[in-house]
Amino acid sequence: MSYPAPRPLHHDTFHAHRLMTEHPPVLRDPNKRVVFDVACPAGTVHEGEIAYSRWPAMEWHVNFADPRLFTAYEERLDSFSSAPPANRQR
């Protein structure tokens, strides 16, 4: 069974220099300001393009039988012991 590939709801590309010049970041959080100042010190020239896309919500199906994800089905849920099972290797 094949499923159609999802397509973005919207996609756009921005020129980094123009974006930073016309819409400079407004940073109110002091930690974000520190990170920005380290990443983009005064005089930094921004080049290239920034691609943006928005995608539709996707359904996520979990395989509850996968032992790498779920192991509680092997043990009694009504036993409250902190000791690991004797037969399980770590």
N, C-alpha and C positions, 0 to 999 in steps of 0.2 A: 504494500500500500504506500503510495507516495502522497505527500502533502504539498500544497503550493507554498513556495517560499514567501515569508511575510515581506511586505513592502513598507517602507517608512511612510508615516502620515505626513511628514514634512521634512525637507532637507534644504539646507542653505550653506553657503560658504562665505566667510568674511575675511577680508584682508586684515591681518593682525595690526599693522601700523595705523590704518584708518580707524579700526575699532578702538584701539587704545587712545587715539587722538580725539575722536569724536565722543567717545563714551568711557572716560577714565573710570576706574573702579572707585567706589565710595566705600571705604573700609572703616567701620565703626568699632570693630573688635580689635583690641591692641595686639593680640596674638596673630591675627591675620595681617595686620599692618607690618609686624616684624617679618613674617614669612614673605610678604610681597616686597619689602625693602631689600631682603636678602636675594630674592629671585630676580628682581627687576630694579637694580640700583639706579640712581639718577644718571641720565645719559644713555640708558639702554635703548637700543634701536630694535623695534619689533619688526620681524620680517615673516614672510610666508602667509599661509592661509589657515584658518580655523574652520573645520567642517562641523556642522551641527545637524543632528537628525533626531526626530521623535518617532518612536515606534509604538504600534498598538500593544495593548496588554496581551500577554501570552498566558495560556493555561499551563500549569506545572503539575505533572503527574508523578507521584512518588511511588516507588516500588517498595511496599512495606515488607516484602519477603527478602529483601537484600540484607544479608547478615552484616555487611559493612556499615549499614546505616542503622539497623534496628536489631537489638539483641535481646530485648526484654521477653520476647516470646519463648525463649529457651528456659526461663526461670519463672518461679512462682511470683506473682505480683503482690501476694499478701505476706511475703516474708520480708522482714525489715532487718537484714543483716548487712553490715558494711564490709564483711569479708568477701573477697572474690570467690567465685565458684571454684571448687577443687579441680574440676576437669578442664578448665580453660587455661590455655597457655598465653602468656603475655610477651 
